[in-house]
Every structure is written in structure tokens, then in C-alpha cells.
Amino acid sequence: MRRIASQGAADGLRPVVFSTLVRSDINEIVREVDALFLDLFSSFVGPLEREFGVKSTHTMGRSHTAADTEQYSRRIGAINFSLAHDDGQSHTGLSKADVILVGVSRSGKTPTSLYLAMQHGIRAANYPLIPEDFERAQLPDVLYRFKHKLFGLSITPERLAEVRFERRPNSRYASLENCRYEVAQAESMMRREGIRWLSSTTKSIEEISATILHELQIPRP
């Protein structure tokens, strides 16, 4: 209450307080402060109780109990794994990856990796295929040990040029000619190496993820 009153005095304006306090006795105390007090629970829970004909348990900490579950911990671990292994940042722990996505830069590898981690608890790493790989006509050396975990993402050169232009306008990186070269080389390499792949151009992340889980037969935790 002191902090709210102090801020109101400093601003010269009446504060607006949005309350999600569960305990009614504490709520009533805070309500006494000179402010516009909006109790979000009373605004929504009461009408919902009447609509559904049931009483809310109205228990403190219920929103945090899910955070203690094994599933929650697994998803957080998968997210941390995907962030640590984004864009080929780290080779350490790749043996623990459920899937390793490969493809040219900006073909959708990072958002797909994070979606798999957040929604399914899948440890997804991703590696960019770069011009040096195309010149050698080989995948990055570290990936050959985990070839059975690889899945490729491609994209049409036209869409890739649009996406890259937003990041680096008027650069060779974003030029349609370069995008055509990289996409053609990447798709040729994936076919040559026997890597399953799809084009992300017209597919949602949900569709891409579902295909990856099905193609690699990755069990959902």
C-alpha cells in the first residue's frame, strides 16, 4: 500500500491496481489504498462460477503446481538444449539430440526447433548449410556421426530472398541469384546424402513439426 501511494504521489495521478490476490483478507487491505482497484478474480471467477454451476477452489499456488511436473521440466530442458544448439553454436551433447535440422540460413530451422522443444519436449538442434559446405560437397563433418537424426528444411529461392532481404537488404546474401544457388546446392546435398527433407515455404511450423515427428518416428515424451 505504501508503494502504491508513493507512486501515486510521485506521478500526481491516481494509480490503477490490477489485483490477482487470492486471499480475500489481503485483498480487502490493499483495496483501501487511494487507487482505482480492479479485482480480476471477482470480475471473472464469480460470473464463471454461476455460469458453470461450480465453485472455484480459489487456492494459492495452483498455477505453479504444473511447474513441478516431469513434463514441464522436460520441456524446459528441451528449450535450453535447442537454444544452446541453435545455428550450429555447439557440438557438445549432440548425441542427446532427438533431431538435428539442417538447411540454408533462414529456412525455418530455429522456430521449428523451438516449437518442437516447447510443445513436445523434443531436444532439437539445428545446423546451417553454408557455401563452404557446398564447395566441399559435404555436410559439416560433425553431422556424419548423427546422420540418422538429420532432417532437412528447404524453401523456395523467391521466399528465401524476401526473408533475407528483411535482414540484410541489398546484400549478396539476400540476392535471388545467391538464394537460387544455395537452395539448389542444399537440396542436391540432402538427396545425395539420403536425408529426408521438406519445403517450409507453404507449411506452418505445426505441420513441419508433425512431419518431422512422423518421418523420424520420434516418440513424444
PLY file of the C-alpha trace (Angstrom):
ply
format ascii 1.0
element vertex 221
property float x
property float y
property float z
element edge 220
property int vertex1
property int vertex2
end_header
0.00 0.00 0.00
2.88 2.36 0.81
4.49 1.68 -2.58
1.24 2.31 -4.44
0.56 5.53 -2.52
4.15 6.70 -3.01
3.96 6.13 -6.76
0.65 7.98 -6.96
2.17 10.94 -5.11
5.24 10.92 -7.36
3.14 10.85 -10.55
0.44 13.19 -9.33
-2.06 10.68 -10.67
-4.33 8.13 -9.07
-2.78 4.68 -9.56
-4.58 1.82 -11.26
-4.22 -1.51 -9.44
-4.99 -4.85 -11.12
-5.26 -7.46 -8.38
-4.89 -11.23 -8.71
-4.56 -11.74 -4.96
-6.25 -14.96 -3.92
-6.67 -14.30 -0.19
-9.73 -12.11 0.33
-8.46 -10.66 3.64
-5.29 -9.34 1.98
-7.32 -8.14 -0.99
-9.52 -6.05 1.32
-6.47 -4.42 2.90
-4.95 -3.43 -0.42
-8.34 -2.22 -1.62
-8.17 0.59 0.98
-5.38 2.39 -0.88
-6.34 5.51 -2.84
-6.38 3.93 -6.29
-8.64 2.51 -8.94
-8.71 -1.09 -7.67
-9.71 -3.79 -10.15
-10.07 -7.29 -8.72
-9.62 -9.58 -11.70
-10.78 -12.67 -9.84
-14.07 -11.17 -8.66
-14.67 -9.78 -12.15
-14.36 -13.16 -13.85
-14.50 -16.01 -11.34
-17.91 -15.10 -9.91
-19.71 -15.00 -13.28
-17.94 -18.21 -14.34
-19.00 -19.98 -11.13
-22.60 -19.01 -11.79
-22.40 -20.00 -15.46
-20.94 -23.46 -14.82
-22.69 -24.12 -11.53
-19.45 -24.94 -9.70
-17.37 -23.20 -7.05
-13.75 -22.21 -7.63
-11.25 -23.88 -5.32
-9.54 -20.48 -5.15
-6.29 -21.92 -3.83
-2.98 -20.07 -3.76
-0.14 -21.50 -5.83
-2.25 -23.69 -8.10
-0.81 -22.05 -11.20
2.65 -23.14 -10.10
1.94 -26.78 -9.37
2.23 -27.65 -13.07
5.73 -26.22 -13.00
6.82 -29.08 -10.76
5.75 -31.81 -13.13
8.15 -34.02 -15.02
6.66 -32.88 -18.31
7.30 -29.22 -17.53
10.90 -29.91 -16.53
11.45 -31.93 -19.70
10.18 -29.10 -21.88
12.33 -26.51 -20.13
15.36 -28.80 -20.60
14.49 -29.23 -24.28
14.19 -25.46 -24.77
17.57 -24.87 -23.15
19.07 -27.60 -25.33
17.64 -26.09 -28.52
18.88 -22.60 -27.64
22.37 -23.93 -26.85
22.47 -25.85 -30.15
20.92 -23.19 -32.38
22.62 -22.46 -35.70
25.48 -24.87 -35.02
26.64 -22.98 -31.93
27.73 -26.10 -30.06
28.80 -29.64 -30.94
28.68 -30.73 -27.30
25.85 -33.06 -26.42
24.60 -33.67 -29.96
24.32 -37.34 -29.03
21.41 -36.29 -26.79
19.54 -34.59 -29.63
16.28 -36.18 -30.77
16.56 -34.44 -34.14
19.08 -32.20 -35.90
17.61 -29.87 -38.50
19.77 -28.83 -41.47
19.16 -26.32 -44.22
20.23 -22.97 -45.61
20.12 -19.91 -43.39
16.57 -18.57 -42.81
14.76 -21.70 -43.97
12.85 -22.06 -40.68
15.20 -24.20 -38.60
15.23 -22.12 -35.41
11.47 -21.57 -34.98
10.83 -25.24 -35.75
13.45 -26.32 -33.20
11.91 -24.15 -30.50
8.37 -25.28 -31.33
9.40 -28.93 -31.03
11.03 -28.15 -27.68
8.19 -26.06 -26.24
5.26 -28.11 -27.46
6.67 -31.64 -27.42
9.73 -31.62 -25.16
11.88 -32.66 -28.14
15.61 -31.86 -27.96
16.13 -30.28 -31.38
19.46 -28.91 -32.62
19.93 -27.16 -35.95
22.84 -26.61 -38.32
23.06 -24.19 -41.24
24.35 -25.40 -44.60
26.77 -22.73 -45.84
28.70 -22.07 -49.08
31.81 -23.78 -47.66
29.81 -27.00 -47.28
28.64 -26.75 -50.89
32.19 -26.18 -52.14
33.34 -29.32 -50.31
30.16 -31.13 -51.40
29.89 -32.49 -47.86
27.88 -31.98 -44.72
29.66 -30.44 -41.72
31.94 -33.24 -40.51
30.37 -33.47 -37.04
26.97 -34.36 -38.52
28.01 -37.63 -40.14
28.03 -39.35 -36.74
24.40 -38.39 -36.26
23.11 -38.83 -39.79
20.15 -40.90 -38.62
18.93 -37.88 -36.64
19.09 -35.40 -39.53
16.06 -33.81 -41.14
16.32 -31.11 -43.81
14.33 -27.94 -44.37
14.31 -26.17 -47.70
12.44 -23.14 -49.05
11.79 -21.60 -52.46
14.55 -19.18 -53.55
12.00 -16.40 -54.05
10.67 -16.67 -50.50
14.18 -17.05 -49.11
15.26 -13.84 -50.86
12.32 -11.99 -49.30
13.13 -13.22 -45.81
16.85 -12.46 -46.13
16.17 -9.02 -47.64
14.40 -8.03 -44.42
17.55 -8.90 -42.51
20.24 -7.72 -44.92
18.73 -5.60 -47.70
20.63 -5.26 -50.98
23.27 -7.81 -49.96
24.62 -10.76 -51.92
23.32 -12.92 -49.07
19.77 -11.84 -49.94
20.11 -11.75 -53.73
17.81 -14.04 -55.67
20.77 -15.42 -57.64
22.59 -16.46 -54.46
19.40 -17.86 -52.91
18.82 -19.99 -56.00
22.37 -21.31 -55.80
22.20 -22.15 -52.08
18.78 -23.81 -52.25
19.77 -25.90 -55.29
23.01 -26.98 -53.62
21.34 -27.78 -50.31
18.59 -29.86 -51.89
21.12 -31.69 -54.05
23.23 -32.46 -50.97
20.24 -33.72 -48.98
19.20 -36.01 -51.83
22.77 -37.26 -52.25
23.18 -37.93 -48.52
19.78 -39.61 -48.21
18.42 -37.00 -45.78
14.66 -36.70 -45.56
13.52 -33.12 -46.08
10.60 -30.88 -46.92
9.99 -27.33 -48.12
8.88 -24.96 -45.40
7.59 -22.38 -47.88
3.86 -23.03 -47.56
3.77 -25.07 -44.37
3.09 -23.94 -40.82
5.51 -24.77 -38.03
2.89 -27.17 -36.66
2.76 -29.04 -39.99
6.55 -29.15 -40.29
6.92 -30.45 -36.73
4.26 -33.12 -37.20
6.02 -34.34 -40.36
9.39 -34.48 -38.59
7.97 -36.46 -35.68
6.31 -38.89 -38.08
9.21 -39.29 -40.52
11.85 -39.87 -37.83
9.46 -41.83 -35.63
10.35 -39.69 -32.62
8.26 -40.72 -29.62
6.52 -37.81 -27.96
7.53 -37.66 -24.27
0 1
1 2
2 3
3 4
4 5
5 6
6 7
7 8
8 9
9 10
10 11
11 12
12 13
13 14
14 15
15 16
16 17
17 18
18 19
19 20
20 21
21 22
22 23
23 24
24 25
25 26
26 27
27 28
28 29
29 30
30 31
31 32
32 33
33 34
34 35
35 36
36 37
37 38
38 39
39 40
40 41
41 42
42 43
43 44
44 45
45 46
46 47
47 48
48 49
49 50
50 51
51 52
52 53
53 54
54 55
55 56
56 57
57 58
58 59
59 60
60 61
61 62
62 63
63 64
64 65
65 66
66 67
67 68
68 69
69 70
70 71
71 72
72 73
73 74
74 75
75 76
76 77
77 78
78 79
79 80
80 81
81 82
82 83
83 84
84 85
85 86
86 87
87 88
88 89
89 90
90 91
91 92
92 93
93 94
94 95
95 96
96 97
97 98
98 99
99 100
100 101
101 102
102 103
103 104
104 105
105 106
106 107
107 108
108 109
109 110
110 111
111 112
112 113
113 114
114 115
115 116
116 117
117 118
118 119
119 120
120 121
121 122
122 123
123 124
124 125
125 126
126 127
127 128
128 129
129 130
130 131
131 132
132 133
133 134
134 135
135 136
136 137
137 138
138 139
139 140
140 141
141 142
142 143
143 144
144 145
145 146
146 147
147 148
148 149
149 150
150 151
151 152
152 153
153 154
154 155
155 156
156 157
157 158
158 159
159 160
160 161
161 162
162 163
163 164
164 165
165 166
166 167
167 168
168 169
169 170
170 171
171 172
172 173
173 174
174 175
175 176
176 177
177 178
178 179
179 180
180 181
181 182
182 183
183 184
184 185
185 186
186 187
187 188
188 189
189 190
190 191
191 192
192 193
193 194
194 195
195 196
196 197
197 198
198 199
199 200
200 201
201 202
202 203
203 204
204 205
205 206
206 207
207 208
208 209
209 210
210 211
211 212
212 213
213 214
214 215
215 216
216 217
217 218
218 219
219 220
